[in-house]
Amino acid sequence: MSANDLGRSAWPELRFAEWRDSGATLQLWTQVVGKLRVALEPWLNHGWQVPLYVTARGLGSSPIHAGGGRLVEVEFDLVDHRLAVRSSQAPERGFALEPMSVATFYRRFMAELAAIGVEVEISTLPNEVPDPIPFPADETHAAYAPAAVQALWRALVQVDRVFRHFRTGFLGKASPVHLFWGAFDLAVTRFSGRPAPLHKGGIPGLPDAVTREAYSHEVSSAGFWPGNDAYPQAAFYSYAYPAPAGFEAARVEPAGAVWSADMGEWLLPYEAVRSAADPDATLLQFLQSTYRAAADLGRWDPALECELGVPGRPRPVPAGAAGR
């Protein structure tokens, strides 16, 4: 098997029809856990304190300070299909991830927190989903297909890796690669360093104050999400805020990338990456060309850019840079 064949085999096939119901449930479960971070973590620029992260086993919160010198970490283990609740002051706890309603998941999660001494109230209304049902009352969403969920996590592992590599090609302010549980998308964002016009808000299920703080500065943002009923396939996206004139008509590669006027962003189907001869190179081509369009048309400072990072090799410091 060639290196390219090995690369393609690491990218699993994703079928939206198989994922749809489990995805709706899992997204709401991640919102329950994500809102713990909202309740306990101080607000960080652009809401960076709230996302989850791809881990070696699934999706995790990273350590959260929960008072009394206690650290808490929550992980969706999508290999063994278990929610793990870890504390610096108590043995690990948790429960199996299996078909159960959001209401049941919410009650069990809050009981696990109480058992390790974490007493906290979280907002129980989901964000960025149509017709939100408060967590304690949601008996509607209860699907969990382990194979479909694990396939998505395997895809996220690959996307996370390429996004992290892409992030190394920028010297300016850039976000971590993180999963926002509101829209359930894995994202990485670059910043020009300049303030942006006040966002008009109006994003369903998201307070305007949150939106405006998130877009307080110019961005070029890229991400991946598993699709929804309106767009029933996994895809990569890239947008700029504010979008510079001509962004929608820019030259973007590869050939499968299209501009969505409805979404105001460039889209590339996941399948176009998965089935490519070199998935990594194809995805990097999309990330680089959409960023290039945003930066060139928006007149970003070229000094923010650098070559992609290489393992074990520090970036060279230009002669005379020290002491400036």
C-alpha positions in Angstrom: 0.0 0.0 0.0 1.4 3.4 -1.0 1.8 6.3 1.4 -1.1 8.1 -0.3 -3.3 5.0 0.1 -2.4 4.9 3.8 -3.3 8.6 4.1 -6.7 8.1 2.5 -7.5 5.1 4.6 -7.1 7.2 7.8 -10.0 9.4 6.6 -13.2 7.5 7.3 -16.3 7.7 5.1 -19.0 9.8 6.7 -22.7 9.2 5.8 -25.0 11.9 7.1 -28.0 9.7 7.1 -26.3 7.3 9.5 -25.0 10.2 11.7 -28.0 12.5 11.7 -30.0 11.4 14.8 -26.9 10.4 16.9 -25.3 13.7 15.9 -28.3 15.8 17.1 -28.1 14.0 20.4 -24.3 14.1 20.8 -24.3 17.8 20.0 -26.8 18.5 22.8 -24.8 16.3 25.2 -21.6 18.3 24.4 -23.6 21.5 25.1 -24.4 20.2 28.6 -20.7 19.6 29.3 -19.7 22.8 27.5 -21.9 24.9 29.7 -20.0 23.7 32.7 -17.0 25.6 31.3 -19.2 28.6 30.7 -20.3 28.5 34.4 -16.9 28.0 35.9 -14.3 29.6 33.6 -13.6 33.3 33.3 -14.5 34.8 29.9 -11.6 34.6 27.5 -11.4 36.7 24.3 -13.7 35.4 21.6 -15.3 32.8 23.8 -12.2 30.7 23.8 -12.9 29.4 27.3 -15.9 27.4 26.2 -14.9 24.9 23.4 -14.0 21.3 23.6 -10.9 19.7 22.2 -10.1 16.6 20.2 -8.3 14.1 22.5 -6.7 10.7 22.0 -10.0 9.1 23.0 -12.7 11.5 21.8 -13.6 15.0 22.9 -12.6 16.6 26.1 -13.0 19.8 28.2 -9.4 20.2 29.3 -8.9 20.9 33.0 -11.5 23.3 34.6 -10.9 25.0 38.0 -14.0 24.2 40.0 -13.2 26.0 43.3 -11.6 24.7 46.5 -8.3 23.9 44.7 -10.2 21.3 42.7 -9.6 20.6 39.0 -12.3 18.8 36.9 -12.0 17.4 33.5 -14.7 15.8 31.4 -14.1 13.6 28.4 -16.4 11.9 25.9 -14.5 8.7 25.4 -15.6 7.7 21.9 -13.4 4.6 21.8 -15.0 2.9 24.8 -18.2 5.0 24.6 -18.1 6.3 28.1 -18.3 9.8 29.7 -15.4 10.2 32.0 -15.5 12.7 34.8 -12.2 13.2 36.5 -11.2 15.3 39.5 -8.0 16.2 41.2 -9.7 15.3 44.6 -11.7 12.1 43.8 -11.5 8.9 41.9 -12.6 8.9 38.3 -16.4 8.6 37.7 -18.6 8.4 34.7 -21.2 6.3 32.8 -21.7 4.5 29.5 -22.5 6.5 26.4 -25.5 4.7 24.9 -29.0 5.6 23.7 -30.5 7.9 26.3 -32.4 11.2 26.2 -30.8 14.5 26.7 -32.8 14.8 30.0 -31.3 11.6 31.3 -27.8 12.6 30.3 -28.2 15.9 32.0 -29.4 14.4 35.2 -26.7 11.8 35.3 -24.0 14.3 34.5 -25.1 16.7 37.2 -25.3 13.8 39.7 -21.7 12.8 38.8 -20.5 16.4 39.5 -22.3 16.5 42.8 -20.7 13.2 43.7 -17.2 14.7 43.4 -18.2 17.8 45.3 -18.9 20.2 42.4 -22.1 22.1 43.0 -22.9 24.3 40.0 -25.8 25.6 38.1 -25.6 25.7 34.3 -27.8 27.3 31.7 -30.1 24.6 30.5 -31.3 26.1 27.2 -29.3 24.9 24.2 -27.6 27.3 21.9 -27.6 27.6 18.1 -30.1 24.7 17.5 -33.6 25.1 16.0 -36.5 24.9 18.5 -34.4 24.4 21.6 -35.7 22.3 24.4 -34.3 22.8 27.9 -32.0 19.9 28.8 -34.1 18.7 31.7 -37.2 18.4 29.5 -35.7 17.0 26.3 -36.9 13.4 25.9 -36.9 13.8 22.1 -33.2 13.4 21.3 -32.0 10.0 22.5 -30.1 8.3 19.6 -26.6 7.0 19.9 -25.0 4.8 17.2 -21.5 4.0 18.3 -20.1 3.3 14.9 -21.3 6.5 13.4 -20.1 8.6 16.4 -16.7 6.9 16.3 -16.3 7.5 12.5 -16.9 11.2 13.1 -14.3 11.3 15.9 -11.8 9.5 13.6 -12.4 12.2 11.0 -12.0 14.9 13.6 -8.6 13.4 14.5 -7.4 13.9 11.0 -8.9 17.4 10.6 -7.4 18.5 13.9 -4.0 17.3 12.8 -4.1 19.3 9.5 -5.6 22.3 11.1 -2.8 22.4 13.7 -0.3 22.2 10.9 -2.0 25.0 9.0 -2.0 27.1 12.2 1.9 27.0 12.3 2.1 29.1 9.2 1.0 32.3 11.0 3.0 34.5 13.4 0.1 36.7 14.4 -2.8 36.0 16.8 -4.4 32.7 16.1 -6.9 30.6 18.0 -6.3 27.0 19.2 -8.0 24.3 17.1 -11.2 23.8 19.1 -14.7 22.5 18.8 -17.5 25.0 19.4 -20.5 22.9 20.6 -23.0 25.5 19.6 -22.8 24.8 15.9 -20.7 21.6 16.5 -17.8 22.7 14.3 -14.1 22.3 14.7 -12.5 25.7 13.9 -9.2 27.6 13.7 -9.1 31.3 13.3 -6.4 33.9 12.3 -6.6 37.6 13.2 -5.3 40.6 11.3 -4.8 42.5 14.5 -7.2 45.3 13.4 -10.6 46.0 15.0 -13.6 45.0 13.0 -16.9 46.8 12.5 -19.5 46.1 15.1 -21.2 42.8 14.2 -25.0 43.2 13.6 -25.7 40.1 15.6 -28.9 38.2 15.0 -27.4 34.7 15.0 -30.2 32.4 16.2 -29.6 31.0 19.6 -26.6 33.1 20.3 -26.8 36.4 22.4 -25.7 39.4 20.4 -23.2 40.3 23.1 -21.4 37.0 22.5 -21.4 37.4 18.8 -20.1 40.9 18.9 -17.3 40.0 21.3 -16.3 37.0 19.2 -16.0 39.2 16.0 -14.5 42.3 17.6 -11.4 42.0 15.4 -10.9 41.0 11.7 -10.7 37.3 11.2 -10.1 34.7 8.6 -11.7 31.5 10.0 -11.8 27.9 8.7 -13.5 24.9 10.1 -15.2 21.6 9.6 -18.7 20.4 10.6 -20.6 17.2 10.0 -23.6 18.8 8.2 -27.2 19.4 9.0 -30.6 18.9 7.4 -30.2 22.0 5.2 -26.7 20.8 4.0 -26.7 17.0 4.6 -23.0 16.3 4.2 -19.8 16.9 6.1 -17.9 19.9 4.8 -15.1 22.3 5.4 -15.8 26.0 5.4 -13.8 29.3 5.3 -15.0 32.8 5.8 -13.7 36.3 6.6 -15.2 38.9 8.8 -15.6 41.5 7.6 -15.6 39.9 4.1 -13.5 42.0 1.8 -14.9 43.1 -1.5 -14.5 40.4 -4.1 -14.0 37.6 -1.6 -16.8 35.6 -3.0 -15.2 35.7 -6.5 -11.7 34.9 -5.4 -9.7 32.1 -6.9 -10.0 29.3 -4.4 -8.7 25.7 -4.7 -9.2 22.8 -5.1 -11.8 22.6 -7.9 -14.5 21.3 -5.7 -14.7 24.4 -3.5 -17.8 26.5 -4.0 -19.0 29.9 -2.6 -22.3 29.7 -0.7 -24.2 33.0 -0.8 -26.7 31.7 1.7 -23.9 30.9 4.3 -21.5 33.7 3.2 -18.6 31.3 3.1 -16.5 29.0 1.0 -17.4 25.3 1.2 -15.5 22.1 0.3 -17.2 18.8 0.8 -15.4 16.4 3.2 -15.7 13.7 0.6 -13.7 15.7 -1.9 -10.8 15.7 0.7 -11.3 12.1 1.8 -11.3 10.7 -1.8 -8.4 12.8 -3.0 -5.1 11.2 -3.9 -3.5 13.3 -1.1 -6.2 14.4 1.5 -3.8 16.4 3.6 -2.5 18.4 0.6 -6.0 18.9 -0.7 -7.3 20.3 2.6 -4.2 22.5 3.0 -4.8 23.9 -0.5 -8.3 24.9 0.6 -7.2 26.4 3.9 -4.3 28.3 2.3 -6.2 29.6 -0.8 -9.1 30.9 1.2 -6.8 32.6 3.7 -4.8 34.0 0.8 -8.0 35.5 -0.6 -9.0 37.1 2.7 -5.6 38.4 3.5 -4.8 39.8 0.0 -8.2 41.4 -0.6 -8.3 42.6 3.1 -4.7 43.9 2.9 -3.4 42.1 5.9 0.2 42.6 6.9 2.3 40.0 5.1 4.7 40.0 8.1 2.1 38.0 9.9 2.8 35.0 7.8 5.6 32.3 7.9 6.4 28.9 6.5 4.6 25.9 7.9 6.3 24.5 11.0 8.5 21.4 10.9 8.9 19.0 13.9 12.0 19.6 16.0 13.1 22.7 14.1 12.9 26.1 15.8 11.9 29.0 13.6 15.0 31.1 12.6 15.2 34.6 14.1 16.2 37.2 11.6 19.6 38.9 12.3 19.2 42.0 14.3 15.7 41.0 15.6 16.9 40.6 19.2 16.5 43.7 21.3 14.0 45.5 19.0 
